[in-house]
Amino acid sequence: DTGVSQDPRHKITKRGQNVTFRCDPISEHNRLYWYRQTLGQGPEFLTYFQNEAQLEKSRLLSDRFSAERPKGSFSTLEIQRTEQGDSAMYLCASSHPSGAGDRASTDTQYFGPGTRLTVL
Amino acid sequence: AQKITQTQPGMFVQEKEAVTLDCTYDTSDQSYGLFWYKQPSSGEMIFLIYQGSYDEQNATEGRYSLNFQKARKSANLVISASQLGDSAMYFCAMREWGDSNYQLIWGAGTKLIIKP
């Protein structure tokens, strides 16, 4: 098990460009989450997938943001027409709920290393 | 209103001493979970420990323990015998186990620096 991976780790772009990030969850995890974290703050929830279905979206996710998980495995987060305010760390997490008696029954979210976006 | 409050923006602790990081929370749900994560300067969010609202005993995980006081709505993280590698940001987070409620709600974090 290699854990959650994210690509790229760093992205520098110019204002107005589109960017796409990828997240590969832990293989047996059917739940996948995206968060955004700005400097000095805790993460803010963006969206959640269970398998391929996007079940929850934050109001933070403007129409410039779109996320997909087409086959219920990896996910992509796209930001169109980037703005300087989009500069942040984008974190992906995955989880797999299980029955009682298993530590994982907490539905603990395990995070990837993040993608740091800088918009110039 | 803030649902998760971490009142200590930063802490300095001598190596090998125990340290307590404060976390208070606000929820009207009866069923919820509290999580602590560590975020080193590299940026990855590392899960440390979990406490469920119905758990009768405080959670422990190696050098980490959670001092859960439900009536006071506090869930403080205790790190015993601190090490230099413990220097990091520490975040308290909560999940309310209501219907269709999947997100973690986070505090602002505490920056812990361990002095040699």
Contacts between the chains, C-beta under 8 A, distances in Angstrom:
chain1	res1	chain2	res2	distance
A	31	B	102	7.2
A	33	B	102	7.1
A	33	B	103	7.2
A	33	B	104	7.9
A	35	B	104	7.8
A	40	B	108	7.7
A	40	B	109	7.9
A	41	B	108	6.2
A	41	B	109	7.6
A	42	B	4	7.6
A	42	B	91	5.4
A	42	B	93	7.5
A	42	B	106	3.1
A	42	B	107	5.6
A	42	B	108	5.5
A	42	B	109	5.6
A	43	B	45	7.3
A	43	B	91	7.7
A	43	B	104	7.4
A	43	B	106	5.2
A	44	B	106	7.6
A	45	B	103	3.7
A	45	B	104	6.8
A	45	B	105	7.8
A	48	B	102	4.6
A	48	B	103	6.7
A	55	B	100	6.9
A	55	B	102	7.0
A	56	B	100	6.6
A	56	B	102	5.7
A	56	B	103	6.9
A	58	B	103	7.5
A	89	B	43	6.0
A	91	B	45	6.2
A	93	B	45	7.5
A	103	B	50	7.7
A	106	B	33	5.7
A	106	B	35	7.7
A	106	B	50	4.5
A	106	B	52	6.8
A	107	B	33	7.9
A	107	B	95	7.6
A	108	B	35	7.0
A	108	B	47	5.6
A	108	B	50	6.1
A	109	B	35	7.9
A	109	B	47	7.4
A	109	B	104	6.3
A	110	B	47	6.1
A	111	B	37	7.6
A	111	B	44	6.3
A	111	B	45	3.8
A	111	B	46	7.5
A	111	B	47	7.6
A	112	B	44	7.2
A	113	B	42	7.1
A	113	B	43	6.1
A	113	B	44	4.6
A	114	B	43	4.7
A	114	B	44	6.7
A	114	B	45	7.7
A	116	B	43	7.0
